[in-house]
């Protein structure tokens, strides 16, 4: 690739909006489990241009196994959360037509979003996606591609795992490192 082609790719990157997002859920199955928290950071190129962070009121008790992972229980969520329809609609408006980014989103997080859209009779979003799990597998040679291992490869340290916004902030840094690596190829 010529320097001019690299420069054009970089300029395209700087003009593109990305929404890095993460969910906390009550379990692993979109058909029966609930989204409890959604967080997102919108980037234009490498610059943050907005944040979205909401808790959702659950319709049923949060299993203890899930609570142990993220610390969210139904009492806290009922007091501090909002109705799922409003939160999901707000998230979709926030993301707009930006490129959706997340770690393992194609196999987990995005499936919950699609299921919520179906349950609430909302149009299914058609956003393009970048899964940092897939991207890291293409660009790096690591023994494991967990978000923490990919971050360690780039010298990043993760604090406060398993809450949506800290995970999004962390994944945004990893995403930018992966994009830098890809754009410099």
Secondary structure by P-SEA (a helix, b strand, c coil): ccaaaaaaaaaaaaabbbbbbcccccccccccccccbbbbbbbccccccccccbbbbbcccccaaaaaaccccaaaaaaccccaaaaaaaaaaaacccbbbbccccccaaaaaaaaaaaacccccbbbbbcaaaaaaaccccccccaaaaaaaaccccccccccaaaaaaaaaaaaaaaaaaaac
